């Protein structure tokens, strides 16, 4: 039997990072749960994320602008906002809050997991 694990999603948040920080919180089978910390980072110009798995993402702290291919406007995300990005949904981070850490939870799972 495994030992229980615990933590705090807002522990050890840096004020500034050179690159986003990705921490795997849970992994098993087709699922992977990540805590992502951004401090002003964006997707490089001209690049898009185009993943082979579905991603459910929720913004917990801070703010961010997420652009989805084919949409005319950047979506503003604030604490509590979530999105389900199906496999192959091209997206990019246009901006993240520069005045403190932006904290996300991202659940990656095999395509079609919401059906």
C-alpha positions in Angstrom: 0.0 0.0 0.0 1.3 3.5 -0.9 1.6 6.2 1.6 -0.7 9.2 1.3 0.8 12.3 -0.3 -0.2 15.9 0.4 0.9 19.4 -0.7 -0.4 22.9 -1.2 -1.0 24.3 -4.7 0.2 27.8 -3.7 3.3 26.7 -1.8 6.8 27.8 -3.0 5.5 30.2 -5.7 8.4 32.2 -7.1 7.9 35.9 -8.0 9.9 35.5 -11.2 11.0 32.6 -13.4 13.0 32.5 -16.6 10.7 29.8 -18.0 7.4 28.3 -16.9 7.6 25.7 -14.2 5.9 22.3 -14.8 5.3 20.0 -11.8 3.7 16.6 -12.2 1.3 16.1 -9.3 -0.3 12.8 -10.3 0.4 10.3 -13.1 -1.2 7.0 -13.9 -2.8 5.2 -16.8 -3.8 7.7 -19.5 -3.9 10.6 -17.0 -1.3 13.2 -16.0 -2.1 16.1 -13.7 0.3 19.1 -13.7 0.8 22.3 -11.8 2.1 25.0 -14.1 3.5 28.3 -12.8 3.9 31.3 -15.2 5.4 34.7 -14.4 4.8 36.6 -17.6 5.7 33.8 -20.0 4.1 33.5 -23.4 4.2 31.0 -26.3 7.0 32.2 -28.7 5.7 34.1 -31.8 4.5 31.9 -34.6 4.4 28.8 -32.4 1.2 26.8 -31.4 0.6 24.0 -29.0 -1.0 21.1 -31.0 -1.2 18.1 -28.6 -2.1 14.5 -29.3 -4.1 14.2 -26.0 -7.0 16.2 -24.5 -6.2 18.8 -22.0 -8.5 20.2 -19.3 -7.0 23.3 -17.8 -8.1 25.6 -15.0 -6.6 28.9 -13.9 -6.3 29.0 -10.1 -4.4 32.3 -9.6 -3.3 35.3 -11.7 -4.6 35.8 -15.2 -3.8 34.8 -18.7 -4.8 35.2 -22.4 -5.2 32.1 -24.4 -5.6 32.1 -28.1 -7.4 29.3 -29.9 -6.7 28.8 -33.7 -9.7 30.0 -35.7 -11.0 32.3 -33.0 -10.8 36.0 -33.7 -10.2 37.1 -30.0 -7.9 36.0 -27.2 -9.8 34.5 -24.3 -9.1 36.1 -21.0 -8.8 33.6 -18.2 -9.2 34.5 -14.5 -9.2 32.3 -11.4 -11.9 29.6 -11.7 -12.0 29.7 -15.5 -11.4 26.4 -17.2 -11.2 25.0 -20.8 -11.3 21.6 -22.3 -8.9 21.6 -25.3 -9.5 18.5 -27.4 -6.6 16.7 -29.0 -5.4 18.7 -32.1 -6.9 22.0 -30.8 -4.1 24.5 -31.7 -3.7 27.1 -29.0 -1.1 29.5 -27.6 -0.6 31.6 -24.5 -0.7 35.3 -25.6 0.1 36.7 -22.1 0.3 35.8 -18.4 0.1 38.2 -15.5 3.4 40.0 -15.0 2.6 41.2 -11.5 2.8 37.8 -9.7 2.6 34.1 -10.4 -0.2 32.6 -12.5 -1.0 29.1 -11.4 -2.7 26.5 -13.6 -3.8 22.9 -13.2 -3.7 20.9 -16.4 -5.1 17.4 -16.7 -3.9 15.6 -19.8 -5.7 12.4 -20.9 -6.2 10.3 -24.0 -8.3 11.8 -26.7 -12.1 11.5 -26.2 -12.0 11.3 -22.4 -14.9 13.7 -22.1 -17.4 11.4 -23.9 
